[in-house]
Every structure is written in C-alpha cells, then in structure tokens.
Amino acid sequence: MGAAWDAAAEFGCGPALRLTLARVREQTHPLDAIAVYESEALSIIGLKRPDLYRGAVDLMARIRRLANSAGEPERFVTLLGQIRTEHKLKRRLMTDIDERGWP
C-alpha cells in the first residue's frame, strides 16, 4: 500500500481514492491520514452546503481519534478552533459540532 500512497502523492488522485488510501494509511501513519481528512473536511465545509456538514464533522471525529492516538491532540484542537473561527456563521455546521460536545 505504501507504493500506492507514494504514487498518489507524486501524481495526484481523486478525492475518493485519496480517502480510501488514507483509511488504510491511518493504521500505520495516522498523521498522514489526518492531513487528508483535514483537507477533505475543509473542502466539504467550503462547499457551503449544510446537508454535507455532517460528513465534515464525521471526518473531524476521525481526526480527533487519530490525533489523540498519535499523541498530538493539539492537531484536532487547532483544526476545531480554525473551523469555529472561520465558519462561525454556518449555524448548521456549528450545531453539528456542538452536538459532539467538543469545546
């Protein structure tokens, strides 16, 4: 799987394949997977479609779990702070985040 990850990094790939590779990669290289999930979550939020925000928040939950297990919980805290600051007017997104009980 390392070769596929390297090829995708060098030549690029679509979002679906990137997420598939990240799900496999998170087992051994969680920080690599976090980078993919962060990008995808921010991309989803950037679409400004409230019906998709739940998917972004689900990715954030995955990021939180991986960051904690990798000993870098501040990675999630930083992302959460960024999203809360930059997207505070997106009420549906803030509701979805608040439902998780994150500070």
Jmol script that loads the backbone (N, CA, C; Angstrom):
load data "model"
ATOM      1  N   MET A   1       0.822  -1.194   0.000  1.00  0.00           N
ATOM      2  CA  MET A   1       0.000   0.000   0.000  1.00  0.00           C
ATOM      3  C   MET A   1       0.860   1.250   0.000  1.00  0.00           C
ATOM      4  N   GLY A   2       2.072   1.156   0.497  1.00  0.00           N
ATOM      5  CA  GLY A   2       2.973   2.303   0.512  1.00  0.00           C
ATOM      6  C   GLY A   2       3.239   2.843  -0.878  1.00  0.00           C
ATOM      7  N   ALA A   3       3.350   1.951  -1.859  1.00  0.00           N
ATOM      8  CA  ALA A   3       3.601   2.388  -3.228  1.00  0.00           C
ATOM      9  C   ALA A   3       2.415   3.179  -3.769  1.00  0.00           C
ATOM     10  N   ALA A   4       1.218   2.745  -3.441  1.00  0.00           N
ATOM     11  CA  ALA A   4       0.018   3.469  -3.891  1.00  0.00           C
ATOM     12  C   ALA A   4      -0.034   4.849  -3.253  1.00  0.00           C
ATOM     13  N   TRP A   5       0.295   4.933  -1.978  1.00  0.00           N
ATOM     14  CA  TRP A   5       0.321   6.221  -1.277  1.00  0.00           C
ATOM     15  C   TRP A   5       1.345   7.148  -1.931  1.00  0.00           C
ATOM     16  N   ASP A   6       2.538   6.611  -2.200  1.00  0.00           N
ATOM     17  CA  ASP A   6       3.602   7.406  -2.809  1.00  0.00           C
ATOM     18  C   ASP A   6       3.196   7.878  -4.204  1.00  0.00           C
ATOM     19  N   ALA A   7       2.582   6.994  -4.982  1.00  0.00           N
ATOM     20  CA  ALA A   7       2.159   7.366  -6.336  1.00  0.00           C
ATOM     21  C   ALA A   7       1.078   8.443  -6.293  1.00  0.00           C
ATOM     22  N   ALA A   8       0.140   8.308  -5.376  1.00  0.00           N
ATOM     23  CA  ALA A   8      -0.913   9.319  -5.249  1.00  0.00           C
ATOM     24  C   ALA A   8      -0.328  10.660  -4.826  1.00  0.00           C
ATOM     25  N   ALA A   9       0.653  10.631  -3.948  1.00  0.00           N
ATOM     26  CA  ALA A   9       1.297  11.876  -3.506  1.00  0.00           C
ATOM     27  C   ALA A   9       2.060  12.524  -4.657  1.00  0.00           C
ATOM     28  N   GLU A  10       2.713  11.710  -5.462  1.00  0.00           N
ATOM     29  CA  GLU A  10       3.527  12.252  -6.547  1.00  0.00           C
ATOM     30  C   GLU A  10       2.694  12.704  -7.743  1.00  0.00           C
ATOM     31  N   PHE A  11       1.692  11.904  -8.111  1.00  0.00           N
ATOM     32  CA  PHE A  11       0.951  12.176  -9.338  1.00  0.00           C
ATOM     33  C   PHE A  11      -0.464  12.690  -9.105  1.00  0.00           C
ATOM     34  N   GLY A  12      -0.917  12.629  -7.850  1.00  0.00           N
ATOM     35  CA  GLY A  12      -2.274  13.070  -7.537  1.00  0.00           C
ATOM     36  C   GLY A  12      -3.289  11.974  -7.801  1.00  0.00           C
ATOM     37  N   CYS A  13      -4.470  12.179  -7.240  1.00  0.00           N
ATOM     38  CA  CYS A  13      -5.570  11.240  -7.453  1.00  0.00           C
ATOM     39  C   CYS A  13      -6.858  11.936  -7.032  1.00  0.00           C
ATOM     40  N   GLY A  14      -7.965  11.316  -7.320  1.00  0.00           N
ATOM     41  CA  GLY A  14      -9.251  11.892  -6.975  1.00  0.00           C
ATOM     42  C   GLY A  14      -9.537  11.775  -5.488  1.00  0.00           C
ATOM     43  N   PRO A  15     -10.522  12.532  -5.022  1.00  0.00           N
ATOM     44  CA  PRO A  15     -10.839  12.540  -3.594  1.00  0.00           C
ATOM     45  C   PRO A  15     -11.250  11.178  -3.046  1.00  0.00           C
ATOM     46  N   ALA A  16     -11.998  10.409  -3.805  1.00  0.00           N
ATOM     47  CA  ALA A  16     -12.459   9.106  -3.305  1.00  0.00           C
ATOM     48  C   ALA A  16     -11.274   8.171  -3.072  1.00  0.00           C
ATOM     49  N   LEU A  17     -10.338   8.124  -4.018  1.00  0.00           N
ATOM     50  CA  LEU A  17      -9.165   7.264  -3.856  1.00  0.00           C
ATOM     51  C   LEU A  17      -8.276   7.787  -2.734  1.00  0.00           C
ATOM     52  N   ARG A  18      -8.132   9.101  -2.645  1.00  0.00           N
ATOM     53  CA  ARG A  18      -7.316   9.695  -1.581  1.00  0.00           C
ATOM     54  C   ARG A  18      -7.868   9.293  -0.210  1.00  0.00           C
ATOM     55  N   LEU A  19      -9.200   9.323  -0.051  1.00  0.00           N
ATOM     56  CA  LEU A  19      -9.806   8.925   1.227  1.00  0.00           C
ATOM     57  C   LEU A  19      -9.626   7.434   1.493  1.00  0.00           C
ATOM     58  N   THR A  20      -9.738   6.628   0.448  1.00  0.00           N
ATOM     59  CA  THR A  20      -9.522   5.184   0.598  1.00  0.00           C
ATOM     60  C   THR A  20      -8.091   4.905   1.046  1.00  0.00           C
ATOM     61  N   LEU A  21      -7.139   5.563   0.417  1.00  0.00           N
ATOM     62  CA  LEU A  21      -5.743   5.375   0.806  1.00  0.00           C
ATOM     63  C   LEU A  21      -5.504   5.856   2.236  1.00  0.00           C
ATOM     64  N   ALA A  22      -6.127   6.961   2.612  1.00  0.00           N
ATOM     65  CA  ALA A  22      -5.969   7.487   3.974  1.00  0.00           C
ATOM     66  C   ALA A  22      -6.515   6.503   5.006  1.00  0.00           C
ATOM     67  N   ARG A  23      -7.646   5.868   4.695  1.00  0.00           N
ATOM     68  CA  ARG A  23      -8.220   4.906   5.649  1.00  0.00           C
ATOM     69  C   ARG A  23      -7.276   3.735   5.889  1.00  0.00           C
ATOM     70  N   VAL A  24      -6.577   3.314   4.853  1.00  0.00           N
ATOM     71  CA  VAL A  24      -5.599   2.242   5.014  1.00  0.00           C
ATOM     72  C   VAL A  24      -4.351   2.777   5.718  1.00  0.00           C
ATOM     73  N   ARG A  25      -3.928   3.956   5.328  1.00  0.00           N
ATOM     74  CA  ARG A  25      -2.700   4.552   5.856  1.00  0.00           C
ATOM     75  C   ARG A  25      -2.795   4.883   7.347  1.00  0.00           C
ATOM     76  N   GLU A  26      -4.012   5.186   7.816  1.00  0.00           N
ATOM     77  CA  GLU A  26      -4.168   5.606   9.218  1.00  0.00           C
ATOM     78  C   GLU A  26      -3.733   4.527  10.202  1.00  0.00           C
ATOM     79  N   GLN A  27      -3.714   3.277   9.768  1.00  0.00           N
ATOM     80  CA  GLN A  27      -3.310   2.189  10.657  1.00  0.00           C
ATOM     81  C   GLN A  27      -1.852   2.300  11.072  1.00  0.00           C
ATOM     82  N   THR A  28      -1.006   2.743  10.150  1.00  0.00           N
ATOM     83  CA  THR A  28       0.422   2.799  10.426  1.00  0.00           C
ATOM     84  C   THR A  28       0.992   4.215  10.438  1.00  0.00           C
ATOM     85  N   HIS A  29       0.323   5.136   9.778  1.00  0.00           N
ATOM     86  CA  HIS A  29       0.793   6.525   9.668  1.00  0.00           C
ATOM     87  C   HIS A  29      -0.384   7.476   9.888  1.00  0.00           C
ATOM     88  N   PRO A  30      -0.861   7.562  11.115  1.00  0.00           N
ATOM     89  CA  PRO A  30      -2.070   8.353  11.363  1.00  0.00           C
ATOM     90  C   PRO A  30      -1.936   9.827  10.995  1.00  0.00           C
ATOM     91  N   LEU A  31      -0.772  10.405  11.133  1.00  0.00           N
ATOM     92  CA  LEU A  31      -0.611  11.821  10.813  1.00  0.00           C
ATOM     93  C   LEU A  31      -0.757  12.082   9.317  1.00  0.00           C
ATOM     94  N   ASP A  32      -0.335  11.125   8.493  1.00  0.00           N
ATOM     95  CA  ASP A  32      -0.548  11.243   7.044  1.00  0.00           C
ATOM     96  C   ASP A  32      -2.040  11.242   6.732  1.00  0.00           C
ATOM     97  N   ALA A  33      -2.765  10.351   7.381  1.00  0.00           N
ATOM     98  CA  ALA A  33      -4.213  10.261   7.154  1.00  0.00           C
ATOM     99  C   ALA A  33      -4.911  11.524   7.640  1.00  0.00           C
ATOM    100  N   ILE A  34      -4.466  12.054   8.762  1.00  0.00           N
ATOM    101  CA  ILE A  34      -5.076  13.280   9.294  1.00  0.00           C
ATOM    102  C   ILE A  34      -4.994  14.400   8.274  1.00  0.00           C
ATOM    103  N   ALA A  35      -3.865  14.537   7.614  1.00  0.00           N
ATOM    104  CA  ALA A  35      -3.708  15.605   6.617  1.00  0.00           C
ATOM    105  C   ALA A  35      -4.755  15.483   5.511  1.00  0.00           C
ATOM    106  N   VAL A  36      -5.011  14.270   5.077  1.00  0.00           N
ATOM    107  CA  VAL A  36      -6.025  14.045   4.040  1.00  0.00           C
ATOM    108  C   VAL A  36      -7.407  14.377   4.580  1.00  0.00           C
ATOM    109  N   TYR A  37      -7.722  13.914   5.783  1.00  0.00           N
ATOM    110  CA  TYR A  37      -9.037  14.158   6.370  1.00  0.00           C
ATOM    111  C   TYR A  37      -9.275  15.639   6.629  1.00  0.00           C
ATOM    112  N   GLU A  38      -8.239  16.348   7.078  1.00  0.00           N
ATOM    113  CA  GLU A  38      -8.381  17.794   7.307  1.00  0.00           C
ATOM    114  C   GLU A  38      -8.727  18.504   6.004  1.00  0.00           C
ATOM    115  N   SER A  39      -7.992  18.177   4.969  1.00  0.00           N
ATOM    116  CA  SER A  39      -8.226  18.796   3.669  1.00  0.00           C
ATOM    117  C   SER A  39      -9.645  18.513   3.172  1.00  0.00           C
ATOM    118  N   GLU A  40     -10.068  17.281   3.307  1.00  0.00           N
ATOM    119  CA  GLU A  40     -11.405  16.902   2.838  1.00  0.00           C
ATOM    120  C   GLU A  40     -12.495  17.574   3.664  1.00  0.00           C
ATOM    121  N   ALA A  41     -12.332  17.616   4.979  1.00  0.00           N
ATOM    122  CA  ALA A  41     -13.333  18.269   5.835  1.00  0.00           C
ATOM    123  C   ALA A  41     -13.460  19.744   5.473  1.00  0.00           C
ATOM    124  N   LEU A  42     -12.335  20.427   5.296  1.00  0.00           N
ATOM    125  CA  LEU A  42     -12.369  21.843   4.934  1.00  0.00           C
ATOM    126  C   LEU A  42     -12.966  22.049   3.546  1.00  0.00           C
ATOM    127  N   SER A  43     -12.697  21.125   2.659  1.00  0.00           N
ATOM    128  CA  SER A  43     -13.268  21.194   1.312  1.00  0.00           C
ATOM    129  C   SER A  43     -14.791  21.057   1.353  1.00  0.00           C
ATOM    130  N   ILE A  44     -15.274  20.114   2.138  1.00  0.00           N
ATOM    131  CA  ILE A  44     -16.721  19.919   2.281  1.00  0.00           C
ATOM    132  C   ILE A  44     -17.358  21.170   2.862  1.00  0.00           C
ATOM    133  N   ILE A  45     -16.773  21.715   3.909  1.00  0.00           N
ATOM    134  CA  ILE A  45     -17.310  22.925   4.534  1.00  0.00           C
ATOM    135  C   ILE A  45     -17.315  24.072   3.529  1.00  0.00           C
ATOM    136  N   GLY A  46     -16.277  24.151   2.717  1.00  0.00           N
ATOM    137  CA  GLY A  46     -16.169  25.207   1.721  1.00  0.00           C
ATOM    138  C   GLY A  46     -17.236  25.164   0.648  1.00  0.00           C
ATOM    139  N   LEU A  47     -17.886  24.032   0.491  1.00  0.00           N
ATOM    140  CA  LEU A  47     -18.973  23.927  -0.497  1.00  0.00           C
ATOM    141  C   LEU A  47     -20.215  24.706  -0.081  1.00  0.00           C
ATOM    142  N   LYS A  48     -20.279  25.053   1.221  1.00  0.00           N
ATOM    143  CA  LYS A  48     -21.400  25.825   1.771  1.00  0.00           C
ATOM    144  C   LYS A  48     -22.741  25.129   1.526  1.00  0.00           C
ATOM    145  N   ARG A  49     -22.735  23.807   1.770  1.00  0.00           N
ATOM    146  CA  ARG A  49     -23.963  23.016   1.649  1.00  0.00           C
ATOM    147  C   ARG A  49     -24.247  22.375   2.994  1.00  0.00           C
ATOM    148  N   PRO A  50     -25.182  22.944   3.753  1.00  0.00           N
ATOM    149  CA  PRO A  50     -25.479  22.436   5.095  1.00  0.00           C
ATOM    150  C   PRO A  50     -25.790  20.948   5.143  1.00  0.00           C
ATOM    151  N   ASP A  51     -26.334  20.399   4.067  1.00  0.00           N
ATOM    152  CA  ASP A  51     -26.649  18.971   4.063  1.00  0.00           C
ATOM    153  C   ASP A  51     -25.395  18.102   4.054  1.00  0.00           C
ATOM    154  N   LEU A  52     -24.231  18.686   3.774  1.00  0.00           N
ATOM    155  CA  LEU A  52     -22.982  17.930   3.748  1.00  0.00           C
ATOM    156  C   LEU A  52     -22.123  18.121   4.997  1.00  0.00           C
ATOM    157  N   TYR A  53     -22.495  19.067   5.851  1.00  0.00           N
ATOM    158  CA  TYR A  53     -21.677  19.374   7.023  1.00  0.00           C
ATOM    159  C   TYR A  53     -21.495  18.176   7.944  1.00  0.00           C
ATOM    160  N   ARG A  54     -22.494  17.330   8.057  1.00  0.00           N
ATOM    161  CA  ARG A  54     -22.388  16.165   8.937  1.00  0.00           C
ATOM    162  C   ARG A  54     -21.204  15.292   8.518  1.00  0.00           C
ATOM    163  N   GLY A  55     -20.979  15.156   7.214  1.00  0.00           N
ATOM    164  CA  GLY A  55     -19.836  14.383   6.734  1.00  0.00           C
ATOM    165  C   GLY A  55     -18.509  14.997   7.147  1.00  0.00           C
ATOM    166  N   ALA A  56     -18.439  16.323   7.102  1.00  0.00           N
ATOM    167  CA  ALA A  56     -17.227  17.018   7.535  1.00  0.00           C
ATOM    168  C   ALA A  56     -16.994  16.794   9.028  1.00  0.00           C
ATOM    169  N   VAL A  57     -18.063  16.845   9.806  1.00  0.00           N
ATOM    170  CA  VAL A  57     -17.947  16.651  11.253  1.00  0.00           C
ATOM    171  C   VAL A  57     -17.566  15.202  11.562  1.00  0.00           C
ATOM    172  N   ASP A  58     -18.064  14.265  10.779  1.00  0.00           N
ATOM    173  CA  ASP A  58     -17.649  12.867  10.955  1.00  0.00           C
ATOM    174  C   ASP A  58     -16.148  12.714  10.697  1.00  0.00           C
ATOM    175  N   LEU A  59     -15.642  13.397   9.678  1.00  0.00           N
ATOM    176  CA  LEU A  59     -14.195  13.366   9.430  1.00  0.00           C
ATOM    177  C   LEU A  59     -13.437  14.005  10.583  1.00  0.00           C
ATOM    178  N   MET A  60     -13.981  15.070  11.139  1.00  0.00           N
ATOM    179  CA  MET A  60     -13.347  15.711  12.294  1.00  0.00           C
ATOM    180  C   MET A  60     -13.261  14.753  13.478  1.00  0.00           C
ATOM    181  N   ALA A  61     -14.288  13.942  13.666  1.00  0.00           N
ATOM    182  CA  ALA A  61     -14.259  12.956  14.753  1.00  0.00           C
ATOM    183  C   ALA A  61     -13.148  11.939  14.521  1.00  0.00           C
ATOM    184  N   ARG A  62     -12.973  11.558  13.279  1.00  0.00           N
ATOM    185  CA  ARG A  62     -11.902  10.616  12.939  1.00  0.00           C
ATOM    186  C   ARG A  62     -10.543  11.270  13.197  1.00  0.00           C
ATOM    187  N   ILE A  63     -10.417  12.539  12.809  1.00  0.00           N
ATOM    188  CA  ILE A  63      -9.181  13.286  13.042  1.00  0.00           C
ATOM    189  C   ILE A  63      -8.883  13.341  14.539  1.00  0.00           C
ATOM    190  N   ARG A  64      -9.899  13.619  15.329  1.00  0.00           N
ATOM    191  CA  ARG A  64      -9.716  13.707  16.777  1.00  0.00           C
ATOM    192  C   ARG A  64      -9.197  12.388  17.347  1.00  0.00           C
ATOM    193  N   ARG A  65      -9.831  11.293  16.936  1.00  0.00           N
ATOM    194  CA  ARG A  65      -9.414   9.976  17.417  1.00  0.00           C
ATOM    195  C   ARG A  65      -7.974   9.678  17.027  1.00  0.00           C
ATOM    196  N   LEU A  66      -7.624   9.942  15.774  1.00  0.00           N
ATOM    197  CA  LEU A  66      -6.270   9.661  15.301  1.00  0.00           C
ATOM    198  C   LEU A  66      -5.238  10.576  15.964  1.00  0.00           C
ATOM    199  N   ALA A  67      -5.581  11.852  16.113  1.00  0.00           N
ATOM    200  CA  ALA A  67      -4.650  12.794  16.747  1.00  0.00           C
ATOM    201  C   ALA A  67      -4.380  12.383  18.193  1.00  0.00           C
ATOM    202  N   ASN A  68      -5.419  11.993  18.897  1.00  0.00           N
ATOM    203  CA  ASN A  68      -5.241  11.537  20.279  1.00  0.00           C
ATOM    204  C   ASN A  68      -4.376  10.284  20.336  1.00  0.00           C
ATOM    205  N   SER A  69      -4.629   9.336  19.447  1.00  0.00           N
ATOM    206  CA  SER A  69      -3.866   8.082  19.470  1.00  0.00           C
ATOM    207  C   SER A  69      -2.416   8.299  19.038  1.00  0.00           C
ATOM    208  N   ALA A  70      -2.162   9.347  18.242  1.00  0.00           N
ATOM    209  CA  ALA A  70      -0.801   9.648  17.804  1.00  0.00           C
ATOM    210  C   ALA A  70      -0.068  10.543  18.806  1.00  0.00           C
ATOM    211  N   GLY A  71      -0.756  10.886  19.899  1.00  0.00           N
ATOM    212  CA  GLY A  71      -0.126  11.731  20.910  1.00  0.00           C
ATOM    213  C   GLY A  71      -0.048  13.198  20.524  1.00  0.00           C
ATOM    214  N   GLU A  72      -0.902  13.619  19.583  1.00  0.00           N
ATOM    215  CA  GLU A  72      -0.910  15.012  19.134  1.00  0.00           C
ATOM    216  C   GLU A  72      -2.324  15.584  19.169  1.00  0.00           C
ATOM    217  N   PRO A  73      -2.954  15.593  20.343  1.00  0.00           N
ATOM    218  CA  PRO A  73      -4.334  16.084  20.420  1.00  0.00           C
ATOM    219  C   PRO A  73      -4.481  17.542  19.993  1.00  0.00           C
ATOM    220  N   GLU A  74      -3.389  18.316  20.081  1.00  0.00           N
ATOM    221  CA  GLU A  74      -3.462  19.715  19.684  1.00  0.00           C
ATOM    222  C   GLU A  74      -3.761  19.877  18.198  1.00  0.00           C
ATOM    223  N   ARG A  75      -3.474  18.854  17.427  1.00  0.00           N
ATOM    224  CA  ARG A  75      -3.780  18.896  15.985  1.00  0.00           C
ATOM    225  C   ARG A  75      -5.280  19.076  15.784  1.00  0.00           C
ATOM    226  N   PHE A  76      -6.075  18.333  16.542  1.00  0.00           N
ATOM    227  CA  PHE A  76      -7.525  18.473  16.440  1.00  0.00           C
ATOM    228  C   PHE A  76      -7.994  19.799  17.028  1.00  0.00           C
ATOM    229  N   VAL A  77      -7.441  20.164  18.164  1.00  0.00           N
ATOM    230  CA  VAL A  77      -7.832  21.412  18.829  1.00  0.00           C
ATOM    231  C   VAL A  77      -7.613  22.598  17.893  1.00  0.00           C
ATOM    232  N   THR A  78      -6.497  22.596  17.182  1.00  0.00           N
ATOM    233  CA  THR A  78      -6.197  23.670  16.230  1.00  0.00           C
ATOM    234  C   THR A  78      -7.218  23.693  15.097  1.00  0.00           C
ATOM    235  N   LEU A  79      -7.512  22.531  14.536  1.00  0.00           N
ATOM    236  CA  LEU A  79      -8.498  22.450  13.453  1.00  0.00           C
ATOM    237  C   LEU A  79      -9.855  22.926  13.927  1.00  0.00           C
ATOM    238  N   LEU A  80     -10.280  22.456  15.081  1.00  0.00           N
ATOM    239  CA  LEU A  80     -11.580  22.849  15.619  1.00  0.00           C
ATOM    240  C   LEU A  80     -11.641  24.357  15.820  1.00  0.00           C
ATOM    241  N   GLY A  81     -10.596  24.936  16.380  1.00  0.00           N
ATOM    242  CA  GLY A  81     -10.555  26.378  16.583  1.00  0.00           C
ATOM    243  C   GLY A  81     -10.625  27.136  15.269  1.00  0.00           C
ATOM    244  N   GLN A  82      -9.905  26.652  14.280  1.00  0.00           N
ATOM    245  CA  GLN A  82      -9.924  27.281  12.963  1.00  0.00           C
ATOM    246  C   GLN A  82     -11.335  27.253  12.369  1.00  0.00           C
ATOM    247  N   ILE A  83     -11.974  26.108  12.444  1.00  0.00           N
ATOM    248  CA  ILE A  83     -13.314  25.979  11.866  1.00  0.00           C
ATOM    249  C   ILE A  83     -14.309  26.834  12.636  1.00  0.00           C
ATOM    250  N   ARG A  84     -14.224  26.808  13.952  1.00  0.00           N
ATOM    251  CA  ARG A  84     -15.150  27.638  14.750  1.00  0.00           C
ATOM    252  C   ARG A  84     -14.973  29.129  14.441  1.00  0.00           C
ATOM    253  N   THR A  85     -13.749  29.558  14.203  1.00  0.00           N
ATOM    254  CA  THR A  85     -13.482  30.972  13.922  1.00  0.00           C
ATOM    255  C   THR A  85     -13.910  31.356  12.504  1.00  0.00           C
ATOM    256  N   GLU A  86     -13.488  30.562  11.546  1.00  0.00           N
ATOM    257  CA  GLU A  86     -13.724  30.913  10.143  1.00  0.00           C
ATOM    258  C   GLU A  86     -15.150  30.645   9.672  1.00  0.00           C
ATOM    259  N   HIS A  87     -15.853  29.758  10.353  1.00  0.00           N
ATOM    260  CA  HIS A  87     -17.171  29.351   9.860  1.00  0.00           C
ATOM    261  C   HIS A  87     -18.262  29.517  10.914  1.00  0.00           C
ATOM    262  N   LYS A  88     -18.055  30.442  11.831  1.00  0.00           N
ATOM    263  CA  LYS A  88     -18.988  30.613  12.955  1.00  0.00           C
ATOM    264  C   LYS A  88     -20.400  30.998  12.519  1.00  0.00           C
ATOM    265  N   LEU A  89     -20.550  31.552  11.331  1.00  0.00           N
ATOM    266  CA  LEU A  89     -21.879  31.942  10.862  1.00  0.00           C
ATOM    267  C   LEU A  89     -22.648  30.788  10.209  1.00  0.00           C
ATOM    268  N   LYS A  90     -22.011  29.673  10.033  1.00  0.00           N
ATOM    269  CA  LYS A  90     -22.671  28.492   9.462  1.00  0.00           C
ATOM    270  C   LYS A  90     -23.363  27.741  10.604  1.00  0.00           C
ATOM    271  N   ARG A  91     -24.604  28.130  10.864  1.00  0.00           N
ATOM    272  CA  ARG A  91     -25.313  27.608  12.035  1.00  0.00           C
ATOM    273  C   ARG A  91     -25.454  26.094  12.023  1.00  0.00           C
ATOM    274  N   ARG A  92     -25.755  25.516  10.883  1.00  0.00           N
ATOM    275  CA  ARG A  92     -25.916  24.054  10.818  1.00  0.00           C
ATOM    276  C   ARG A  92     -24.600  23.367  11.180  1.00  0.00           C
ATOM    277  N   LEU A  93     -23.502  23.883  10.675  1.00  0.00           N
ATOM    278  CA  LEU A  93     -22.193  23.315  10.985  1.00  0.00           C
ATOM    279  C   LEU A  93     -21.898  23.439  12.477  1.00  0.00           C
ATOM    280  N   MET A  94     -22.146  24.603  13.043  1.00  0.00           N
ATOM    281  CA  MET A  94     -21.879  24.807  14.474  1.00  0.00           C
ATOM    282  C   MET A  94     -22.767  23.894  15.324  1.00  0.00           C
ATOM    283  N   THR A  95     -23.987  23.683  14.900  1.00  0.00           N
ATOM    284  CA  THR A  95     -24.877  22.771  15.620  1.00  0.00           C
ATOM    285  C   THR A  95     -24.344  21.345  15.574  1.00  0.00           C
ATOM    286  N   ASP A  96     -23.906  20.925  14.376  1.00  0.00           N
ATOM    287  CA  ASP A  96     -23.365  19.574  14.231  1.00  0.00           C
ATOM    288  C   ASP A  96     -22.123  19.391  15.108  1.00  0.00           C
ATOM    289  N   ILE A  97     -21.282  20.412  15.168  1.00  0.00           N
ATOM    290  CA  ILE A  97     -20.084  20.339  16.010  1.00  0.00           C
ATOM    291  C   ILE A  97     -20.476  20.319  17.490  1.00  0.00           C
ATOM    292  N   ASP A  98     -21.381  21.207  17.871  1.00  0.00           N
ATOM    293  CA  ASP A  98     -21.799  21.289  19.270  1.00  0.00           C
ATOM    294  C   ASP A  98     -22.434  19.992  19.759  1.00  0.00           C
ATOM    295  N   GLU A  99     -23.121  19.293  18.870  1.00  0.00           N
ATOM    296  CA  GLU A  99     -23.744  18.016  19.241  1.00  0.00           C
ATOM    297  C   GLU A  99     -22.702  16.975  19.663  1.00  0.00           C
ATOM    298  N   ARG A 100     -21.468  17.149  19.211  1.00  0.00           N
ATOM    299  CA  ARG A 100     -20.390  16.230  19.596  1.00  0.00           C
ATOM    300  C   ARG A 100     -19.850  16.525  20.970  1.00  0.00           C
ATOM    301  N   GLY A 101     -20.196  17.691  21.521  1.00  0.00           N
ATOM    302  CA  GLY A 101     -19.720  18.039  22.851  1.00  0.00           C
ATOM    303  C   GLY A 101     -18.288  18.535  22.885  1.00  0.00           C
ATOM    304  N   TRP A 102     -17.767  18.937  21.723  1.00  0.00           N
ATOM    305  CA  TRP A 102     -16.409  19.451  21.674  1.00  0.00           C
ATOM    306  C   TRP A 102     -16.393  20.892  22.160  1.00  0.00           C
ATOM    307  N   PRO A 103     -15.361  21.274  22.904  1.00  0.00           N
ATOM    308  CA  PRO A 103     -15.300  22.670  23.412  1.00  0.00           C
ATOM    309  C   PRO A 103     -15.107  23.690  22.296  1.00  0.00           C
TER     310      PRO A 103
END
end "model"
wireframe off; spacefill off
backbone 0.3
color backbone group
